[in-house]
Structure formats: C-alpha cells, structure tokens
Amino acid sequence: MTASRDHILIYLNGQRRELRGAEVFMTLSDYLRYERHLTGTKVVCAEGDCGACSVLVGAVKPETKADAVEYRVINACIQFMHGLDCCHIITIEGLPSEGDLHPVQSAMIKAQATQCGFCTPGFVMAAAGMIEHRGPGCQISTQQAKNYLTGNLCRCTGYLSIIQAMGQTDTQACLSIKDHYHPASVHQDLLQHTTQAVHLEQAPHRFVSPTTATAAAAALSDGGQVFAAATDLGVQHNKGHWSEQRAISLNLIPAMHRIDINDQHTRVGARVTLHALEEALAEVQPEWAQFMHIFASPQIKNNATLVGNVANGSPIGDNLPWLLALDATLTLQGPTQSRQVKLNDYYQGYKQFNRQEDELITHIDIPHRPAEGFLRLYKVSQRRDLDISCVSTAMLLTLDAEQRVEHAAIALGGVAATALRLPEFEQLLIGRSVTELTSDDSQQALGQQLAAQVKPLSDVRGSAAFRSQLVSNLWRKFMLELGDARAPTPEAKHGV
Amino acid sequence: MAFKDPPHDSALGHVTGTSEFIDDRPRQAGELQVLVVYSTVAHGHITQIDVAAASQVDGVHGIYSHRDLAHNRWGSIVQDQPLLAADEVNYVGEPILVIAAESMPAAKAAQALIVMEIKPAPAVLDIHAAKQQQHLMGQTYRLNKGQVDAQWPLAPHQLQGEFINGGQEQFYLESQAAIVYPEENGCLHVHVSAQHPTEVQHVVAHALGLQQHQVVATVKRMGGGFGGKESQSAHYATLAALVTQQTGRPARLVLNKDDDMIATGKRHPFASDYRVAFDEAGRIQALQVDFFTDGGAYLDLTPAILQRAMFHVDNAYDLPHALITGTIGRTHTHPHTAFRGFGGPQGAAVIEHIMEEIAAHLQLDALDVRLANCYRGEHSTTPYGQTVAHNVLPELFDQLVASSAYRQRRTELQQFNQTSRHLVKGLALTAVKFGISFTTRFLNQGNALVNVHLDGTVQVSTGATEMGQGVNSKIRQIVSEALGIDPHDVRMMPTSTEKNANTSATAASSGSDINGSAAHIACQKITRRLANIALQLWHGFVPSPSQELSIQPGIDTSAVEFRDGLLINPLEPDQTMPFKEVVKVAYLNRISLSDYGHYRTPDIHFDPATGQGRPFLYFTNGVAASEVSLDLFTGEVKVLRSDILMDLGRLICDGIDHGQTAGGFVQGMGWVTSEQLYYDANGQLLSHSPTTYKIPSIHDMPREFNIDFIENHRNEMNIRGSKAVGEPPLLLGLSVWCAIKDALREAGWSDTSKLAIPATHEAILSLLSGGLTDQP
C-alpha cells in the first residue's frame, strides 16, 4: 500500500492544484469565488436547489479507465472541496469553445434568453453538461431541455426563451469538454492519486479518505462523520446546522463505486450516484428509473447517492418507500466485522438507526421487483418537479393465477417519523381479487383504512389532513391503474 | 423565435459570467463583512442586550445599535420605521444589531455570544386577526362612481363574499447586497443592488447625519428586483454604511437567501369584502369592494400599493356604479412592499374572481360575462373618472378568442371531462388594463445625461436602474436611433446619484418611458446643435483660426436626419456628413457634445380628496387564455396551454418585450398556484428558501405557450409610440387561476367561491375532498 497523502488533488479549468489547508474544507463555490476570484459561479440558495452555482466535474474514481469518465453538472454550493479529490472542475470561465463563445452561449444571446443574468451562467453550464452527456451534434427537444435544466431556477424569463435557445444551439459546433480537458496525462495523474489514502489535519478540521472499508470504520471509531457525496451535509453546513469538523470519505474505496446486478438483486455501493443507478436499473427496476425523472435535479443526481439517502434516513426520503417495499438489505461495516440488516429493521425512530457509532453502510442489496408484480411509486409535492415530497409511496402487489393478491408491500414516506411499511394493511389485501379491490366501494374503504393507519404531522410541506387525504387518494389511484393494467380501456391513456 | 432588435445590452456578460454583481466585486484590503442580528420574536420588548463577550471575538471590529445612528427613522412615504429596533420589536427579522467583522465566520461566532432577551408581547400575526381586531395603520381611501346603494336593489341578481389572496416573495436571485467605500472628509460611496439609488442616498445621509452631497449611491445592475429593491434596499445599504462610518473601512453586506426571505417585505395579502349586482347577461350594475390589506409592521409603500389595487379593481370592465374603499391592517410581520404589479394584481384578482362567480351563478361561460362587461368605445370612464381612450380591449378579446380557438376548445374540454376519471380540465380567458404612471404625480419625472465622445461613441447615464428588464437596452436603442448611430456605439453607464440626482425608483413599469424620454430630450439638444453646424458647413462655412463656428439661432435644423452614422439633409442631394466628423468639428469649434434632459409626464393629476382625476398617461392592455388539468386524486395542476395577446404600442425592443411578457406571466402564475408563504404560530416564516418556497420551475411553464402583440401605432403620447410592459403581463397569470376555478366547477364542485390565491395542490384537493380541516 502506498503512503497516504497530506493533500487533495484537483484540476481546475486545466490547472493542477494540490490543496492542503483551510481551502480543503470550503465549499466549492466559496473556493471559486473568494480564493480564485472565479465569480461567474453564482450562489443564491446555498442548498442545491436553484442551480446558479452549476459547474461541470469529471470525477476519476479508483480503478476507472479514462473512457468511463464523464464531465457532469453538479451544484458547487453544497460540495466540499475535499469531496472533489481526484476530480477535474470546469467553471463557466473554463468552458471551451472554438470561437469567442460556446454555442450554448451564442444561442442564449440570440434567443434573448438572459434578463438579470444571475441564473444565466448556471443555465449555460447545465446546458453544456447536457450536450456533453448526449454528445456533440445531438438534437435537443423541448422535453429534453426541460429534463436537463430542471435543476436551474430562473425568476425573470419564464423559461420560454431559454428553451428556445436550447433548440437553436448548434450542438455540432460544441467541443467535447472531456476531449478538451481530459488528456491521458491528466487522467493518469488523478487515477494514480486514487490509490493513495488521504489524511490531512487543519485544526480543528480533519479529513480522512481511506482505501478500504475496514480502514474507514477504524477511522470512524475515532469520531467524525462518514459521508458519500454530502449533498445534505453541505446544506446543513451552509445553514449553520452541522459543524462536525472531522470528515471521512468513502471515495477511494473501489467497491463503494460498484453496481452488481445478479438474478436476485442489485448490489449498490455507498458511493454509487443516483444518476449511475438510474441508467443501470432501467431494465430491472423500470418503475424506479421512471420515478427518478421527477426526483431531484441532474445536479443532485450526478452527485447524490442512494446509500446516502438511506443513511440520512429522512422521513421523507423519496427512495425509502421503494426500498422498504422491496425488502432491501443493508450491509454495515464495523472496525472488525460486518453484518447485514433488513432496511425494514433499520429505522427505529426519527433519525434513530440500527447502527453502531463505529459502523458505516458499505452497500445495499435491492431485490428485483417480482416479474409478475404490479408496482407503482407515487410522490406528491407542492411543485411536481424538483421538490421534496409531501407524501411518497411504493405500492406493490403480486397476484396469483386467479388474479388474487398473493403478496402485498405498501410503504409510505412523509406520514410518520420514519418512512414505513404498513404490515396490517398489507394483511387486509391478501387473498382479495383484482375485481374486488378495484370496485368503487372497496377503493374508498381501503383508502380510508390505509389513511387511518398513519398519523402524519402538519408542516411547511402540507397539513396532516392533506397528507391523510393523499394517502387515501393515492391508494385509489393505484387501484385505478391496477384496473386499467388488467383490463385496459381507452381512458387509460389520459393519464398525461 | 427570431427577433428584429438587438439583445439585452449585458447579454454577452451574462452568458459568460462576467457581468458584475455586488458580491462579485473583489474584496479590498481591510474590508469588513456585515452581519445583521434580527429579532426572532414577532412583537416584544427588548429587556437586555449584552455584547461584551461577542465583541471580544477575534476579527470582530464592532457591534452597533440604534444608538450609533444620528436618526433612526426611515420610510418611503411616512418615516415610521426604525433602522435598528430600539426598545420594541415589531416583526421577526427586524434588525436590532449590526456586527462588523473581518470574516463571516467571525461575525457568526460573535452572534452566538450575544446575550439578548426580548419579552414577548401580544402579537397580531395575520390579516384575518388584523381585520377582526381592526388593528389598523395609515388612513383609509375611497373612490366612488354613481350610486351603488341606489342601484343595488334594482338589479335582478346579487352576490357577495370575501376574497383572499396570499403574499408573494419576490425571489430575486441576488439577495439584498451593498458595499460601502469610505471617501475623504467623511463621504461615502455606496454600491448597492437597488431600484432607487436616490432613496438609498437620502436614507443613508439622514440616518448617519450626513448631508446628501456627502453620499453617492451607484447601481450597476441587480440580479432581479421585481419591486423588492424599491424601498427595502435602502434599509440594508444604510446598515452597511453605518459600519463604514464607524470604522472607516469598506463594508460588505450580502444577505443570504434565508435571512433575506425572513426579513424583507413581500407582496401584500388582501382579504377584501365585495358585493356585486348584475343583470341576466352578467353585466355588472353596481359593485362595492372594501379592500383590506396587510401592511405588515410599518407603512413602507403600502398606501400607494393599496391605491393602485383600488385603481385596478375595474380591470378591463366597465362599472357603471362603483364604491371602492381601502383600509390598511397592521400586523407583526415584515412590512409588505412593492412587487411587480404593486397592488394591481390584487385589485384585478377581485374582479376576475367576480367574473367567474357571476358565470357560475348564471350558468354562463365566464368569457361571455367578461365580454358583456368589457370596456367598449372610447368614452367610458373608470371609477376614478379617467376616460378609457384608445381602447383596444374589445379587439384584443376578439382576436384571442379566435386565435386560441377558445369556443372549440371549450366543447372539446367538456367532452374530455365527461369521460375522464381522474383528470379534469378547465379553461379561462382573462384581461389586463394597467395604468401607466406613478400615482404620486411628483415621481413622474426623470433625467438623463448624454455624453458624446470624440470618436463618436456615446455614454448615457439616466436614473433608470437595470434589473434584467432591459431598460438600458431600450434607452440605448432610443439614443442610437436619435443619433443615427449603431447601438454598439452607445454604452449605458451605471446609475449613479452623482450624475442623475433626484430620480424616482425604477418602478411602475415606467423606467423606459420616463428615462428614455429624458435621454431623448438630451439627444435632441445635441442633434440640434450638430445639425446647426452641419448646415453651416454645407452652406460653405470653412472654420479656420480666424473663423470659428458657433450656433446660429436662426437656422431651421428640423430637416436634418441622423441615420446610418450620417447627418443627412434630404432636401439637398450632396449634403451628408459622417456623424463622427461632425462631432470632431463641433469639439474643435467649442460646441458642447454633452447634454442633460429632464422629462415630466404630461397631463396627469389625481385628487385623493375627491377620488377623481387622470392618474395615468395611458393604459397597457392584454388578454390571456389558459387551459389547465387537475388531478382529482392529488390536486396537482398542469398548465396545458397559455396564449397571450398584448398591446404594447410600437415595440422598442421586440425580444425584450417578449421576455418581459413570458416572465411576468409565469411570475403571476407562480403567485396564484405554488407560491405559498407559510408562517408558524409565532409569526416566523418557515418557507424561507427554494426547498420550501416554490417558484415555477422549467417544467411548470405552460406546455404550449404562445405570445403575440397587436399592431398599435396610436400611443403617441409616449416615447416612440411604445407602451410600458414590466408589470401588466403578470396580471395575466390570473388566467391560470381562473382556469383552475373553471376546472373545479367542471369537476362538479359548485361552490368555488372559497378558492383563494394561491390555489396550491393542497387547497385544490381540500375543495375536491369537501374541505379538509387543519389547513396551514
């Protein structure tokens, strides 16, 4: 094993930089704006919700070949510099172009897609990330533009001119950012550093990035906070709610980046991003991959991890009902041994977990959805896209040959101190036929019974009464879709 | 969409990230960061403040209170608001102390060590409590036309009710920000993100005991304003200026988004009572509206906003008899303030709500009720006595009904709703008639300075501030056309009180009208001089050491044209000369190449005592048709299509007007749908960041979105025949709200009168479920 490093290594717009001191513990946006005076990256919300701070990052992970590296858009405001070890960061100032302007920039000018200009660099970077992902020469439809720019808020334009600009962009003329910024020498330099653990101290801060899970657990027993992408911790830090100064990264542990799909389940490492998973699970978990389209923004999905979402354990964690309904299993690593815990046994109360202080989650095993099962994931929020849910659900029914319920898994988020399964309600469903379940009376009655099993709270995202009504209505929606799926009618296609 | 006119004058800087905003300015040596400590109690008395430990924190230079101010009262209309609370606090977010430190972490460390006790007092926390308790401030207002009481019993139908709209956060992306630099002899230079640099200058000077000539306020641009930086920026700029005055160092105050949303003012909530009498066709015979607004803790701009709400209750509709009153409630919340529309949206919302209610009552299509009430002809008068001249409203209605295929879509929608099981659609067409001018007459003046340089390029300074709305681009266009030169040879300079004094806020949609007119006057003074000497040159005058050109008063310069970089006398074939050449000749002959223009909007007056007058120079008009679908299970709304048709006179910059229309509409749509401000039982705003306060995202814009303008060359009273655009399209967002109301009616929910603004998913589901309890 190579000796550990006392610094992190980054590239910034093609320039190599080793960081050692207080800079390591800054957010990327502060580092860019105040240390490098790259002020094109703006900060509005400081919580990863508006995209004004969008930059592109090419992350080199352990054992990664150059052709697997992608330059993808993330939010700089909630990203710590230490989380960017072995990454190449491209800001608006570094956007490569053949002429004076990148084709996205020219199109934004021509379509008159800027007003106050504060959100504009973020939109340019998100759009550049879209073209980088889809490839120079790609066609950009209105729907694609919306999907790729969903993480960017604009208060001036009403978005119309921005979408028009995307359609008018000469994508053929776009240079590949990776070709421009990621020669073999840069890749080798970054890759070689992924094999060296990091240990650096800058009192009162400490940053540790081991190369094995046992070393990470050992570091954890000295205290500190394990993080994957820190998309929530970054927010907590910015808002003054998190001041833990000892950070333990899982980034240099090769297994943490792996997705393994076998015939029973998918094993997802702790550093696997939602984006990578969304692409990998399109076939084995189609409902979830579809659900991901209204989950968070590209900036968050390119960075945040599924295991991070699980470990965070928010009662409104949007992925949790799905994982609970499928009976996912966590593997926890301690300093000396590892053990497995059913996710359904993991949440013990509000932010109370079945986890020892020196244990960390290395991966999660997600059983494939039953081939014959009928699964739906719903989420309702104040705004459909890019919003934390008010209520989220996963509802799964497996039917026997006579169209009777053989197995039921109903999970809800946003209605209690933790996301949870409803075993009593599931029992009510066993043995019932589709015809019976989807009858008007039964829909109504069961919807009310389901709602009666939870006691949600009122908060800024919705009142208790609203949540209860949603629970009941989502059951009815599920039944409507079940009925349509088993006996399709022309009306089914109205669900747009 | 291809545009004829050039893009925003800052477009290049915006797309490359090089446009400079306040916090992009490099940090100077010795610069201090400013942190404002504010009240966490809605109403109470400060019983103890101890900053001894906090002051000892390394890097802290000072902690300042109201005692450090020469005068501790400010306000745009009435000086009723403390800059720093002294004994009593009146809202959560009210500034109490100012910390100056070398870094923000040091300031925050100091904040944590401040010992402060506030003894809570009974608080009035929302508009309903203020209305019930008649907890009021300011005066009440009244407009009357005809005899409502006498007409009331004569009409065959009557309805009455209360209509409620919530507030709205401006959500400018750049939060309140100012940097103050010390200058010699105690003078200050304030760089600020503000719509009203003159007020910043005046408030800073007054609060710090300086004379106005000791303070310069400069605004390069704002990352959005929307009214939120009309009055409120002065408050925060003054707190930064206090630090500079106390320390002699540059001071930077940049609010974070959470503090900005908690502490600064928003659009006014209203809870207004109305009664309306109408005939079988839905024609209004008499209307009474008693507006009640929540002004917050201090008056700020509320009186003017309330008046504008009253002026806009007629919107596009002729009211033969109308009695309109306005009352201001006082609550222990942040003062409410300007937000695009400035009361106009709240006024128009009431009548658009009434149009839907009348339609429901008579079982008519709401479009037919609107057509029956629309201002017709050129001679109708508003409730405040202004004639609705050059009336294009009927034309707008007719064109949009046809171009949006409203009638056909109404039929299709009804068919859809008969068969659909979990979606229901609604359709509505609403209008706007927005009065252009400040309703306070003295504000309707502007000035501009035009400097022509020796290479023929031009710098223009006006009182207008650029917040993205494109005022600088429009003025650049006006100047370049007046001088006949390329727009790229005209540069718009930062707005600064040393060049343009005694200016009005860039507000009321009038920025381009007032300042563009002033710039045009300045240009005309210059072109008259240049034409004068050009004519002399063309007539054979040869300047020499012994013969100097001077302005000859008798020469008629009116025929000389300025275009394509040339001066041209179209009456004589050979008489052309490059602009740049004339400029050089003028300089060498000691003819001034600079001038100043002052503009006052003509023919406007209004007497508050009688409620009668002509407060507006003209009206900007528009119509919009929106179609929505509601998910009956979740209350979720989708805007399927919106068609907008506006009358903006002759456009100065087509792309900018297009952008203002789309952006204003979507902002209005946000107000009426997803933007809900949520306060807890202690008056603390909980939705203070974009994770909890939902402005429209890119997916929320109408799925199909069509914008068009009519040809109208008759608005001759305004600069180049144009019309103001900033605020009016926002009111068309009401078409989305009315479409939701229509969909609820289609869903069989007959009493939609309880639907308020905003119609959130929760509010909609509540109506669909027969009313949920426990509404936030």
Interface residues (C-beta under 8 A of the other chain):
Chain A: R33 Y34 H37 T39 G40 T41 K42 V44 C45 A46 E47 D49 C50 A52 T91 I92 E93 L101 V104 Q105 M108 I109 K110 A111 Q112 A113 T114 Q115 C116 G117 F118 C119 T120 P121 V124 A145 K146 L149 T150 N152 L153 C154 R155 C156 T157 G158 Y159 L160 S161 I162 I163 Q164 K239 G240 V380 S381 Q382 R383 R384 D385 L386 D387 I388 C390 S458 D459 V460 R461 G462 S463 A464 A465 F466 Q469 L470 N473 L474 R476 K477 L480 E491 H494 G495 V496
Chain B: M1 F3 P7 H8 S10 A11 L12 G13 H14 V15 T16 G17 T18 S19 E20 F21 D23 D24 P26 R27 K108 Q170 F171 Y172 L173 E174 S175 R221 M222 G223 G224 G225 F226 N256 K257 D258 F416 T419 S420 R421 H422 L423 M467 G468 Q469 G470 S629 L632 F633 T634 E636 K638 G655 I656 H658 G659 A662 G663 G664 F665 V666 Q667 S674 Q676 Y678 L686 S687 S689 P690 T691 T692 K694 I695 P696 S697 I698 H699 D700 M701 F705 I707 T760 H761 E762 L765 S766 S769 L772 T773 D774 Q775 P776
